[in-house]
Every structure is written in C-alpha cells, then in structure tokens.
Amino acid sequence: YAEGKTLSKEQISRMKTELDPQISRASVFAELNAAFAESGTRIRAFSSQALCEARTVGRQQMPTTVAGLLVHVADHTQRHAGQAITTAKLLKGLRRESA
C-alpha cells in the first residue's frame, strides 16, 4: 500500500499459509529473514518527500499517508515480535515443567 499498489497474489497466498502447522522452524526463520531484508530495502527506497504522499488502504480505500503506513507496519511488526517472544517463553517454561 505504501508503494501505491494493492496486495499481490503472492502476498495473499503467503498470508493464507501463516498458520500452517506443518511448516518447519527453519522455513519460518528463513522466510522471516527474507521478509526483513526485502522490507528494509523497500522502506529505505522512500524519499523523505514521499512520506507525506496520500495513500489508501484495503477494499474500503481508507485514507492515510506513506508515513502513516510505515508507522502501522512498525506497530504491527512490534506486536508480532512480542507475540513470538511470549510464545517462545511459554513453550520454554512448559518444557522445563515437563522435564
């Protein structure tokens, strides 16, 4: 959306497989590292002037700006990172209890 595009078929396909219980730990981390690298490159490509450019989001075409979308991405990423850390700590605690 920040680049003025809609979600691609590949992005939608990836979202549908996020909860696949068969995916390996190595695959998850490989995909995560690739996403971080790609996202960093794409975010650094924005000029400071582009941050104020108008954008719309989703089917309802909600108004925002490039800066607003980048802040949303940061918030969303932070929330998911927190969820992953909490989940890892819970699993680690369960392993200790069962040992």
C-alpha positions in Angstrom: 0.0 0.0 0.0 2.8 2.4 0.8 4.1 2.0 -2.7 0.7 2.8 -4.1 -0.2 -0.8 -5.0 -2.6 -3.4 -3.8 -1.6 -6.7 -2.2 -0.2 -9.1 -4.8 -1.4 -12.7 -5.3 1.9 -13.9 -3.7 1.3 -11.8 -0.6 -2.2 -13.0 -0.2 -1.0 -16.6 -0.7 1.6 -16.1 2.0 -0.9 -14.8 4.4 -3.1 -17.9 3.9 -0.2 -20.2 4.9 0.9 -18.3 8.0 -0.9 -20.7 10.3 0.3 -23.9 8.6 1.2 -26.3 11.4 3.4 -28.4 9.0 5.9 -25.6 8.3 9.3 -26.2 9.8 11.1 -23.9 12.2 13.9 -23.4 9.7 11.4 -22.4 7.0 9.7 -19.9 9.3 13.0 -18.2 10.1 14.2 -18.3 6.5 11.0 -16.6 5.4 11.3 -14.1 8.3 14.9 -13.2 7.4 14.0 -12.8 3.7 11.0 -10.6 4.6 13.2 -8.4 6.8 15.8 -8.0 4.1 13.2 -7.2 1.4 11.2 -4.8 3.7 14.3 -2.9 4.7 15.3 -2.4 1.1 11.8 -1.2 0.2 11.4 1.1 3.1 14.8 2.7 2.5 13.8 3.4 -1.1 11.2 6.0 0.1 12.4 9.6 -0.1 11.6 12.0 2.8 9.3 13.9 0.4 7.3 10.7 -0.3 6.3 10.3 3.4 3.5 12.9 3.1 2.0 11.4 -0.1 -1.6 10.3 0.2 -2.4 6.6 0.1 -5.5 4.4 0.6 -5.7 1.1 2.2 -7.9 -2.0 1.6 -11.2 -2.6 0.0 -12.7 0.4 1.7 -9.9 2.7 0.5 -9.2 4.2 3.9 -7.2 7.4 3.6 -3.7 7.6 5.0 -0.1 8.7 4.0 3.1 6.8 3.3 4.3 7.8 6.8 1.1 6.5 8.4 1.5 3.2 6.6 5.2 2.8 7.6 4.2 3.6 11.3 1.5 1.0 11.0 4.0 -1.6 9.7 6.3 -0.9 12.6 3.5 -1.2 15.1 2.3 -4.4 13.5 5.8 -5.9 13.4 6.4 -5.0 17.0 3.2 -6.7 18.1 4.0 -9.9 16.3 7.6 -9.9 17.6 6.1 -9.6 21.1 3.8 -12.5 20.4 6.6 -14.6 19.2 8.8 -13.8 22.2 5.9 -14.6 24.6 5.1 -17.8 22.8 8.7 -18.9 23.0 8.9 -18.2 26.7 5.7 -20.1 27.4 7.0 -23.1 25.4 10.3 -23.0 27.2 8.5 -22.9 30.5 6.4 -25.9 29.6 9.4 -27.8 28.6 11.1 -27.2 31.9 7.9 -28.2 33.8 7.7 -31.5 31.9 11.4 -32.4 32.4 
